[in-house]
Amino acid sequence: MSKAQWRGATLLAPVPAVMVSCGSMEESNILTIAWTGIINSNPPKTYISIRPERYSYKTSLYNIIKKTGEFVINLTTSPLVKATDFCGVRSGRDFDKFEKMALTKEPAVQLGCPMIEESPVSLECRVTEIIPLGSHDMFLADILAVNVDEQYLDERGKLHLDKAQLISYAHGEYFELGKKLGSFGYTVRKKKKRARKKNVKK
């Protein structure tokens, strides 16, 4: 198999396409971000990277987060794909994105900014550090709380995100997550022994 060699670029895929909400219940904004992920388990930490020059007015998501030091990462789904795209290409200067996309503001538990009610999982985040990297500034944050739609919890409280129709982003396109191929550690997990059938004499 031969591979063409390109110069270094951001061609890591797929990545999450999340809607980040910030501000207050009265004045808020949403931005779709693909540059996000988990960077630590204990304490749970995440990040979002934002282009500063794209948001030059005072009510921008960038400036709101810089001022308040908090934001919510809202996971996205197939039913939310239109809102996900719109919030990534339109400015909050021109639209109330919650209203335009018929999204519902839901109060966060630990923060003053709103969550998106239609999202299956919302992560409440508090900024600990801002790192200028070049084209983007990285906002490192602690995950203070995770809010999960109860319809994806079974009777034992286990989360079934496979039922949420989550979407991802790859090379400029959105995709719904598909068939399950395995679970973490399945290649080394011991198989359960089948119970032997007892011979019953007639």
Backbone torsions as a table, in degrees:
resi	resn	phi	psi	omega
1	MET	NA	126.7	178.4
2	SER	-101.6	149.3	179.9
3	LYS	-126.9	136.4	173.5
4	ALA	-78.3	139.6	-179.7
5	GLN	-102.9	122.1	176.3
6	TRP	-109.0	164.7	175.1
7	ARG	-70.3	163.9	-178.6
8	GLY	-55.7	132.9	-177.9
9	ALA	-154.8	176.8	-175.1
10	THR	-90.3	41.5	-176.5
11	LEU	-91.3	61.7	172.0
12	LEU	-108.0	120.7	-173.6
13	ALA	-150.5	152.7	-3.8
14	PRO	-80.4	164.2	176.1
15	VAL	-130.4	162.9	178.0
16	PRO	-67.1	149.7	168.0
17	ALA	-117.0	97.6	-174.6
18	VAL	-109.3	154.4	172.4
19	MET	-101.7	120.5	179.6
20	VAL	-98.2	123.5	178.5
21	SER	-109.9	148.8	-178.3
22	CYS	-155.5	177.0	179.1
23	GLY	97.8	-139.2	-179.4
24	SER	-130.8	174.8	178.0
25	MET	-64.7	-25.4	-179.3
26	GLU	-87.6	-42.6	-177.7
27	GLU	-129.6	110.9	-172.5
28	SER	-139.0	171.6	177.1
29	ASN	-150.0	160.5	177.7
30	ILE	-133.9	138.3	173.9
31	LEU	-136.1	135.4	175.1
32	THR	-83.3	131.9	-176.1
33	ILE	-133.4	134.5	173.9
34	ALA	-104.0	-22.2	179.9
35	TRP	-84.7	83.2	179.4
36	THR	-153.7	163.2	178.8
37	GLY	172.2	-177.7	178.0
38	ILE	-96.4	133.9	-179.7
39	ILE	-118.6	-9.0	178.7
40	ASN	-161.1	149.7	-178.3
41	SER	-95.8	-44.3	-176.7
42	ASN	-135.9	103.1	2.4
43	PRO	-74.1	154.9	179.2
44	PRO	-67.3	123.4	-177.2
45	LYS	-132.6	148.1	179.0
46	THR	-137.6	-175.3	176.8
47	TYR	-154.3	158.5	165.0
48	ILE	-134.8	144.0	177.1
49	SER	-115.8	130.3	-174.1
50	ILE	-129.8	141.3	173.9
51	ARG	-77.9	114.5	-178.8
52	PRO	-62.7	-40.3	-172.9
53	GLU	-70.4	-15.1	-179.8
54	ARG	-77.1	-15.7	-172.5
55	TYR	-130.4	85.0	-169.6
56	SER	-97.1	-4.5	-177.2
57	TYR	-101.1	161.9	-166.5
58	LYS	-67.5	-23.6	-179.3
59	THR	-95.6	15.6	179.6
60	SER	-68.0	156.5	177.6
61	LEU	-59.5	-42.4	-180.0
62	TYR	-56.4	-51.4	-177.0
63	ASN	-70.3	-34.4	177.6
64	ILE	-63.4	-47.5	-179.2
65	ILE	-65.1	-37.8	178.6
66	LYS	-63.2	-35.3	-178.5
67	LYS	-79.6	-46.8	-174.1
68	THR	-87.2	-27.2	-178.9
69	GLY	72.7	25.3	179.8
70	GLU	-150.2	154.0	177.8
71	PHE	-161.9	167.1	177.1
72	VAL	-122.8	129.8	172.7
73	ILE	-93.2	118.3	-179.2
74	ASN	-109.2	118.5	178.2
75	LEU	-67.3	151.5	-174.3
76	THR	-116.8	158.3	-174.4
77	THR	-134.1	172.1	177.7
78	SER	-55.4	-45.2	177.8
79	PRO	-63.1	-19.1	-178.5
80	LEU	-100.2	6.6	-172.3
81	VAL	-64.8	-35.9	178.8
82	LYS	-65.3	-45.0	178.1
83	ALA	-65.1	-37.7	179.0
84	THR	-60.3	-46.8	179.9
85	ASP	-67.5	-45.5	-177.9
86	PHE	-58.7	-44.5	-177.3
87	CYS	-70.4	-11.6	177.0
88	GLY	-94.0	-20.2	-175.6
89	VAL	-114.7	-11.9	178.5
90	ARG	-109.8	150.6	-176.9
91	SER	-93.8	140.9	174.2
92	GLY	-67.4	-10.1	175.3
93	ARG	-68.8	-30.2	-175.6
94	ASP	-102.4	-21.2	-175.1
95	PHE	-139.5	148.4	162.1
96	ASP	-84.8	103.4	-171.7
97	LYS	-66.3	-33.6	175.5
98	PHE	-59.5	-48.0	-178.2
99	GLU	-69.3	-45.1	-176.3
100	LYS	-62.6	-37.3	-177.4
101	MET	-99.7	9.9	179.0
102	ALA	53.9	43.2	175.8
103	LEU	-96.0	150.1	-174.8
104	THR	-104.5	126.5	175.2
105	LYS	-75.4	132.6	177.8
106	GLU	-127.8	129.3	-177.8
107	PRO	-62.8	136.5	173.7
108	ALA	-75.5	163.3	-178.1
109	VAL	-87.0	-44.9	-175.3
110	GLN	-98.8	-15.2	-172.7
111	LEU	-121.2	171.6	177.7
112	GLY	-94.7	-6.8	-177.8
113	CYS	-92.0	160.3	-176.7
114	PRO	-82.7	152.7	168.3
115	MET	-98.8	169.6	174.7
116	ILE	-101.0	113.6	-174.3
117	GLU	-59.0	-34.5	-176.7
118	GLU	-73.1	-11.6	179.1
119	SER	-77.4	139.2	-179.7
120	PRO	-71.0	-29.4	-180.0
121	VAL	-140.8	130.3	178.1
122	SER	-126.1	126.5	-178.6
123	LEU	-105.4	120.2	178.7
124	GLU	-85.5	123.9	-170.7
125	CYS	-126.9	139.0	175.4
126	ARG	-118.2	127.7	-175.6
127	VAL	-68.7	133.8	176.4
128	THR	-111.6	-22.7	-177.4
129	GLU	-162.8	145.1	174.5
130	ILE	-117.8	123.8	-175.8
131	ILE	-118.5	112.2	174.6
132	PRO	-70.3	127.0	-176.0
133	LEU	-115.7	-13.8	-175.4
134	GLY	138.7	-104.3	178.5
135	SER	-69.3	-26.8	-176.4
136	HIS	-126.5	154.7	167.0
137	ASP	-104.4	133.0	178.5
138	MET	-96.0	126.0	176.1
139	PHE	-100.0	103.3	174.9
140	LEU	-79.2	141.6	-174.8
141	ALA	-150.7	149.4	170.8
142	ASP	-84.4	139.8	173.9
143	ILE	-89.4	108.2	-174.9
144	LEU	-84.6	-31.6	-177.4
145	ALA	-156.9	150.0	175.9
146	VAL	-122.2	125.4	-178.2
147	ASN	-110.1	122.1	-171.8
148	VAL	-119.2	132.0	175.1
149	ASP	-63.6	122.6	-173.7
150	GLU	-63.9	-17.4	179.7
151	GLN	-67.7	-15.3	179.5
152	TYR	-100.3	10.1	176.6
153	LEU	-105.2	136.2	176.3
154	ASP	-87.3	-174.5	-175.2
155	GLU	-65.5	-18.3	177.6
156	ARG	-95.2	0.2	-179.9
157	GLY	85.9	9.0	178.6
158	LYS	-77.8	137.6	-178.6
159	LEU	-85.1	131.6	178.8
160	HIS	-118.2	78.7	-178.7
161	LEU	-70.1	-14.6	177.8
162	ASP	-63.9	-18.5	-179.6
163	LYS	-91.7	-2.5	-173.1
164	ALA	-89.4	-5.2	-178.6
165	GLN	57.7	46.0	-180.0
166	LEU	-62.3	149.3	177.9
167	ILE	-114.7	157.6	175.2
168	SER	-130.9	173.1	-176.1
169	TYR	-126.8	129.0	179.9
170	ALA	-142.5	114.2	174.4
171	HIS	52.7	47.3	175.0
172	GLY	85.8	7.9	-178.3
173	GLU	-132.4	151.5	179.1
174	TYR	-99.7	141.9	179.4
175	PHE	-136.6	143.3	172.1
176	GLU	-84.7	135.5	178.7
177	LEU	-62.7	141.0	-172.1
178	GLY	-112.7	-134.6	-170.4
179	LYS	-64.1	136.5	175.5
180	LYS	-72.9	131.5	-178.5
181	LEU	-106.0	-18.9	-178.8
182	GLY	172.1	-177.7	175.5
183	SER	-130.3	160.3	-173.6
184	PHE	-54.1	124.0	178.2
185	GLY	84.6	8.1	-174.5
186	TYR	-65.9	-23.5	-177.7
187	THR	-73.9	-20.1	-178.7
188	VAL	-116.8	-0.5	-178.2
189	ARG	-71.7	136.2	178.0
190	LYS	-70.2	134.2	179.3
191	LYS	-77.0	140.3	178.1
192	LYS	-70.2	134.9	178.8
193	LYS	-74.2	134.5	177.6
194	ARG	-73.8	138.9	178.9
195	ALA	-67.5	129.1	-179.9
196	ARG	-75.1	138.1	177.4
197	LYS	-75.6	130.0	178.8
198	LYS	-77.5	137.5	176.2
199	ASN	-73.7	124.8	-179.9
200	VAL	-106.4	119.7	178.3
201	LYS	-77.9	132.9	178.5
202	LYS	-93.7	NA	NA
